[in-house]
Amino acid sequence: MTNIEEKVRQLIRGTSFIHGKRIPPASSRYLHLAENIVRQAVFWQNEDGRIIDPYEKKETNTLTARFVGALGLLILKGRCLDLAGACARALTPALEDLFHKKTDWGEFITKEACMAYIALKDQVQPELSARWRHLLGDYDPEQSYGRTFTNNPSDLHNYCTFAIAGEALKQKYGLADNGDFIERYVEQQLTRFDQNGMYNDPRSPMTYDMVPRMNLSLALWAGYTGQHYEKLSETLKLGALSQLLYQSPVGECPFGGRSNQQNFNEVTFALICEFEAVRWVKQGDLAMAGAFKRAAALAINSIEKYLHETPIFFTKNQFPAETQHGRQIGYGFYGAYSLLIASQLGFASILADENIKEAKCPAECGGYVFITEKSFHKIFATCAGHHIEIDTNADFDYDATGLGRVHFANCPAEFVLSIPITARPGYLVSCNAAPRNVSIGPGWLADNGARHWLADYSGTANSVCMEVSEENAKATAFKLEYRNVGNCDGIIEEYRIDNEGIAIKDTIRNYDKEFAVQIPLLVTDGMNKSEIKIDGKSFIVKYGNFSYRAECIYPENAELYIEDFDAPNRNGIYRVGVFKAHSNTIEYKISLF
């Protein structure tokens, strides 16, 4: 038994108090949400059968493929039968692109096309069914896919897991037998996992820890039992246990890197959970199976409000869909990534066992700290329904160093902060970017009078030490020290999470100038607006029926003010509150009221 498995077991058999609320099982919602997306997308189909992004006004990468996958899976489950013709019209051009190598991302087409083919093969003329089978089965994946040892051998990352999943599905359904191809790439992909079973894509984005594990889980579901089966299965089991420890009590997946805060993240998470729940129930471990079922339900619950809408919100905000606020620059387009949600919902429904009962999951139990390997540079702490995530070495295209997430169970994720704010966002925003990086954390003056912020420090020069002092159901506490951050002798942050909230003490070594702490304050998620005010030594934010206080505890003479610039992230637009004092220490607390 690994340390991570033991930690999960202790949590789910420990406290009897669950901080969550009663919600419907995820499996009861998958198909309904997927159908809402697909029925909107059918109006994007052109006369050639291809799907055109409603805002880019062109067919973007993977868009038609994900339409046929999502719709094919719905048809297999007995839904959207009236749209079978639309699925057939889209399947032919998608398969022709794959077979004739018209793209350099053919591996993204295969698993989607497989499911559409299985759904439609007996509903069309035999000649068309035979042509589809030929296009899907009679090509060499080594030559046709965009990331192989033959094509782009230096870029064998998450693309390869799409190829593995697709080829495993082709084997399952008797369309081709490229077993040697699968073995080569499973062996190569296993080198990309760390000791926690987490997948390292370039720059280690948290989303692309999950996506490859999802694809490889689908390969196991499809029947892969090759020479690397045991190692792959155990690695995926470990990674899934790790994801239980980084899930927020509100159900969200972590921030960190590209493709973050798009709503397919939580469906990816849920799909893995459904696979793992079945794994554990087969082993007779109903508690562990139930933990994965509950985690899946939390994940889907966190995004459901976005997916009921017309048009849906594909990113975690409620700006008008045409603004694409929060969308990746250069990819991640609305159409393809909305249909990705639907496709993964369909796969999750196929994998789910509705007879497995939910049980406690770690995110709702606490308290614990989970520290990733250095490549991911994340710290997660959960206790009493409160949750934080810290990035100790941020990727500034997406994040900022320091405390970047504060979640309270049963409150909106964006209410306090769900992701940090970067001054150079690699995603679209609806106002000017902030003039500096913003996370919750300290700032100080250099000898020349220039203000420096922990949020702006990143890179190999950082040296971070951590010591956990308390980790139980009543309280979680730890100390974090940043060394070699530049222009100071070191920053120490002391955290305590308990039923009363999140208490933080920031200290700067050998310092006698003005010290400060910055705290983002939500203005709007694109639709709903907050009320922000200064009340004595506190910033107060009221957002709908929810209110929280960020209170300066020490020193008593601290000055409070709000910066005059907007600070957007993927979730919304924030202002920045600042505590400032001539001191080497500032203590503050974030709590609901």
Stockholm file with secondary structure:
# STOCKHOLM 1.0

chainA/1-593         MTNIEEKVRQLIRGTSFIHGKRIPPASSRYLHLAENIVRQAVFWQNEDGRIIDPYEKKETNTLTARFVGALGLLILKGRCLDLAGACARALTPALEDLFHKKTDWGEFITKEACMAYIALKDQVQPELSARWRHLLGDYDPEQSYGRTFTNNPSDLHNYCTFAIAGEALKQKYGLADNGDFIERYVEQQLTRFDQNGMYNDPRSPMTYDMVPRMNLSLALWAGYTGQHYEKLSETLKLGALSQLLYQSPVGECPFGGRSNQQNFNEVTFALICEFEAVRWVKQGDLAMAGAFKRAAALAINSIEKYLHETPIFFTKNQFPAETQHGRQIGYGFYGAYSLLIASQLGFASILADENIKEAKCPAECGGYVFITEKSFHKIFATCAGHHIEIDTNADFDYDATGLGRVHFANCPAEFVLSIPITARPGYLVSCNAAPRNVSIGPGWLADNGARHWLADYSGTANSVCMEVSEENAKATAFKLEYRNVGNCDGIIEEYRIDNEGIAIKDTIRNYDKEFAVQIPLLVTDGMNKSEIKIDGKSFIVKYGNFSYRAECIYPENAELYIEDFDAPNRNGIYRVGVFKAHSNTIEYKISLF
#=GR chainA/1-593 SS CCHHHHHHHHHHHSCCCCCSCCCCCGGGTHHHHHHHHHHHHGGGBCTTSCBCCTTTCSCCTTHHHHHHHHHHHHHHTTCCGGGHHHHHHHHHHHHHHHHTTCSSCTHHHHHHHHHHHHHHTTTSCHHHHHHHHHHHHSSCHHHHSSSSSSSCTTCCSHHHHHHHHHHHHHHHTTSCCCHHHHHHHHHHHGGGBCTTSCBCCTTCCSHHHHHHHHHHHHHHHTTCCSTTHHHHHHHHHHHHHHHHHHCCTTSCCCCCSTTTTBTHHHHHHHHHHHHHHHHHHHTTCHHHHHHHHHHHHHHHHHHHHHHSSSSCCSBSSCSCGGGCTTCBSSSCCHHHHHHHHHHHHHHHHHHCCTTSCCCCCHHHHCCEEEECCTTTCEEEEEETTEEEEEESSCCTTTCCSEEEEEEETTSCTTSSBSSCBCSSCSBCCSSCCCSSCBCBEEEEECTTSCEEEGGGCCSTTCEEEEEEEEESSSEEEEEEEEESCSSSSCEEEEEEEETTEEEEEEEESSCCSEEEEEEEEEEESSSCBCEEEEETTEEEEEETTEEEEEEEEECTTCEEEECSSCEECSSCEEEEEEEEEESSEEEEEEEEC
#=GC SS_cons         CCHHHHHHHHHHHSCCCCCSCCCCCGGGTHHHHHHHHHHHHGGGBCTTSCBCCTTTCSCCTTHHHHHHHHHHHHHHTTCCGGGHHHHHHHHHHHHHHHHTTCSSCTHHHHHHHHHHHHHHTTTSCHHHHHHHHHHHHSSCHHHHSSSSSSSCTTCCSHHHHHHHHHHHHHHHTTSCCCHHHHHHHHHHHGGGBCTTSCBCCTTCCSHHHHHHHHHHHHHHHTTCCSTTHHHHHHHHHHHHHHHHHHCCTTSCCCCCSTTTTBTHHHHHHHHHHHHHHHHHHHTTCHHHHHHHHHHHHHHHHHHHHHHSSSSCCSBSSCSCGGGCTTCBSSSCCHHHHHHHHHHHHHHHHHHCCTTSCCCCCHHHHCCEEEECCTTTCEEEEEETTEEEEEESSCCTTTCCSEEEEEEETTSCTTSSBSSCBCSSCSBCCSSCCCSSCBCBEEEEECTTSCEEEGGGCCSTTCEEEEEEEEESSSEEEEEEEEESCSSSSCEEEEEEEETTEEEEEEEESSCCSEEEEEEEEEEESSSCBCEEEEETTEEEEEETTEEEEEEEEECTTCEEEECSSCEECSSCEEEEEEEEEESSEEEEEEEEC
//
